């Protein structure tokens, strides 16, 4: 089956995974879709989100002719992977917080999980910690405000360092913490700023490389090289000028409108 690798996220966070995909599979054809009309996902009911995610991904797979779907969103992955795999005839690769590699890297045995409220509190996250970091102390921090700051950064707008400081502050209550899981795909986009605001050197761990390796496994036959022109992109609300700015910085064309009606509230 030909066609691009389609990266899906609620916003621009999946662009951090795009970087890892290009490093793992140089020249592989990519496409991107964001459901920014429904942002933020973290405030929506689970059943509503599952219906919405399936609707958007179905429409985007049809529009792009994708051969693999990458769900570059922790919230969407923990909720809707099974529903997406039932609904689509192509492989679906999800995203999970990098708890396992962080636990292996930490020398102190104290690691942080920096994520959105939805990811921090999910039973799926509980299981990851139980299975792979049972010997560690895991400091869970819900830093929803960092999502907007990553969106602002990619749009070429000023980032509020006070919001970043507030999001990171709970981590510093653990003086021996040495490793932090970036449990939202938006957060690696802020990595330089997070590092600069930290009071001591830390290891920041995300899922991008692991996702890229898995995509390379399931993509099958060698992928044709992407043409020199910008890769295609879709958005459920393509109007914000900053979206075009951010996409172009990662090699994507201005997003085309993907019309998907919002489901009724549950």
C-alpha positions in Angstrom: 0.0 0.0 0.0 1.4 3.4 -1.0 0.6 6.7 0.7 2.0 8.9 3.4 2.4 8.4 7.2 -0.3 10.5 8.7 0.4 12.2 12.0 -2.7 13.1 14.1 -2.8 15.4 17.2 -5.3 17.8 18.7 -2.9 20.6 17.9 0.8 21.1 16.9 2.3 18.7 19.5 2.6 16.0 17.0 5.2 18.0 15.2 7.7 16.8 17.9 7.0 13.3 16.6 7.5 14.5 13.0 11.1 15.4 13.9 11.8 11.9 15.2 10.1 10.3 12.1 12.3 12.3 9.7 15.4 11.2 11.6 14.4 7.6 11.6 13.0 7.5 8.0 14.6 10.3 6.0 12.5 11.2 2.9 9.5 9.1 3.9 6.2 10.9 2.8 4.4 12.5 5.7 1.0 14.2 6.2 -0.4 15.9 9.2 -3.8 16.6 10.7 -4.8 18.5 13.8 -8.2 18.8 15.4 -7.6 22.3 16.7 -11.4 23.1 16.4 -11.9 20.9 19.4 -9.0 22.1 21.6 -8.4 21.5 24.4 -9.1 17.8 24.5 -8.4 17.6 28.3 -11.7 19.3 29.2 -13.9 17.0 27.1 -15.8 13.8 28.2 -14.1 10.5 27.3 -17.0 9.2 25.3 -17.3 12.4 23.3 -13.6 12.4 22.6 -13.6 8.8 21.3 -16.3 9.6 18.8 -14.6 12.8 17.8 -11.1 11.3 17.4 -12.5 8.4 15.2 -14.5 10.9 13.1 -11.5 13.2 12.4 -9.1 10.3 11.8 -11.4 8.6 9.4 -11.8 11.8 7.4 -8.1 12.5 7.4 -7.1 9.0 6.3 -9.6 9.2 3.4 -8.3 12.6 2.4 -4.6 11.7 2.6 -4.6 8.1 1.4 -2.4 7.3 4.4 -0.8 3.9 4.8 -0.1 4.3 8.6 -1.8 6.5 11.2 0.3 7.9 14.1 -1.8 9.1 17.0 0.8 11.6 18.3 -1.3 12.5 21.4 -1.2 10.8 24.7 -4.8 11.6 25.6 -6.2 10.3 22.3 -4.0 7.2 22.5 -5.1 6.2 26.0 -8.7 6.7 25.0 -9.2 5.8 21.4 -6.6 3.4 20.1 -8.9 0.3 20.1 -11.7 2.3 18.5 -9.4 3.6 15.8 -8.0 0.1 15.1 -11.6 -1.2 14.7 -12.6 1.7 12.5 -9.6 1.8 10.1 -8.0 -0.7 7.8 -4.5 0.6 8.2 -2.0 0.2 11.0 -2.4 2.6 13.9 0.6 3.5 16.1 -0.1 5.2 19.5 1.8 7.2 22.0 2.4 6.4 25.6 4.4 8.3 28.2 8.1 7.2 28.2 8.0 5.8 31.8 10.0 2.7 31.0 13.1 4.4 29.5 13.0 7.1 32.1 13.0 4.6 34.9 16.0 2.8 33.3 17.9 6.1 32.9 17.3 7.5 36.4 20.2 7.1 38.8 18.4 8.4 41.8 15.2 6.4 41.3 13.1 9.6 41.4 11.5 10.6 38.1 8.9 13.2 37.1 5.9 12.8 34.9 5.1 16.1 33.3 1.8 15.7 31.4 -1.7 17.0 31.0 -4.3 16.3 33.7 -6.0 13.7 31.5 -2.7 11.7 31.1 -1.5 12.1 34.7 -4.8 10.6 36.1 -5.4 7.8 33.6 -5.5 4.1 34.8 -3.3 3.4 31.8 -0.6 5.6 33.3 -1.0 3.8 36.7 -0.3 0.6 34.9 2.8 1.9 33.1 4.2 3.1 36.4 3.3 -0.2 38.1 4.8 -2.3 35.3 8.0 -0.4 34.6 8.7 2.0 37.4 7.7 0.1 40.5 11.1 0.6 42.0 11.0 4.4 41.5 9.3 7.4 43.1 7.2 9.1 40.4 6.3 12.7 40.9 3.2 13.3 38.7 2.6 16.9 37.6 -0.3 18.1 35.6 1.0 21.0 33.5 -1.9 21.8 31.2 -0.7 25.4 30.7 2.3 24.3 28.8 0.2 23.1 25.9 -0.9 26.6 25.1 2.7 27.8 25.4 3.9 25.2 22.9 1.1 26.3 20.5 2.2 29.9 21.0 5.8 29.1 20.3 5.0 27.3 17.0 2.8 30.2 16.0 5.7 32.6 16.4 4.1 34.3 19.4 5.8 35.2 22.8 6.0 32.4 25.3 5.1 33.2 29.0 8.0 32.0 31.1 5.9 32.5 34.2 3.5 29.8 33.0 6.4 27.5 32.4 7.9 28.1 35.8 4.5 27.4 37.4 4.1 24.2 35.5 7.6 23.0 36.5 7.5 24.1 40.2 6.0 20.9 41.7 8.9 18.9 40.3 11.4 20.9 42.5 9.8 19.6 45.7 11.7 16.3 45.0 15.4 17.3 45.5 16.8 14.1 44.1 14.7 14.0 41.0 17.0 13.6 38.0 14.8 12.5 35.1 11.5 13.9 33.7 9.1 12.2 31.3 7.6 14.7 28.8 4.2 12.9 28.7 2.6 15.2 26.2 3.8 15.6 22.6 3.5 19.3 22.9 6.2 19.5 25.6 9.3 18.5 23.6 8.7 21.6 21.5 9.5 23.5 24.7 12.4 21.4 25.7 15.1 24.2 25.4 12.9 26.5 27.5 12.2 23.8 30.1 15.9 23.0 30.4 16.7 26.7 30.8 14.2 27.1 33.6 15.3 24.0 35.5 17.4 24.7 38.7 19.8 21.8 37.9 20.6 19.5 34.9 18.0 16.9 34.2 17.3 14.2 31.7 14.2 15.0 29.6 12.7 11.8 28.0 9.9 11.7 25.4 8.3 9.1 23.2 9.3 10.4 19.8 12.2 8.0 19.0 10.2 4.9 20.2 7.2 6.0 18.0 9.4 6.5 15.0 11.0 3.0 15.4 7.6 1.4 15.6 6.3 3.2 12.6 9.3 2.0 10.6 8.4 -1.6 11.6 4.8 -1.4 10.6 5.1 0.8 7.4 6.1 -2.3 5.5 7.9 -1.9 2.1 10.4 0.9 1.7 8.5 4.2 1.4 8.9 6.4 -1.7 10.8 9.6 -1.1 8.7 12.7 -0.4 8.8 15.2 -3.2 10.7 18.5 -2.5 7.5 20.5 -2.1 5.8 21.0 1.2 4.0 18.0 2.7 0.2 18.1 2.9 -1.6 19.1 6.1 -5.2 19.4 7.3 -6.8 21.2 10.2 -10.4 21.3 11.5 -9.9 25.0 11.9 -7.2 26.2 9.4 -7.8 29.9 10.0 -5.2 30.9 12.6 -2.2 32.4 10.8 0.1 31.0 13.3 -0.9 27.5 12.3 0.5 28.1 8.8 3.7 29.5 10.3 4.3 26.5 12.6 3.5 24.0 9.9 5.8 25.6 7.4 8.7 25.5 9.9 8.3 21.7 9.9 8.0 21.3 6.1 4.2 21.3 5.8 2.0 23.3 3.5 -0.7 25.6 4.9 -3.4 23.4 6.3 -6.5 22.6 4.2 -9.8 22.6 6.0 -11.1 19.2 7.1 -14.8 19.5 7.7 -15.9 17.3 10.6 -19.0 18.4 12.6 -18.5 18.4 16.3 -20.5 15.6 18.0 -23.3 16.4 20.3 -22.4 16.6 24.0 -22.6 13.3 25.9 
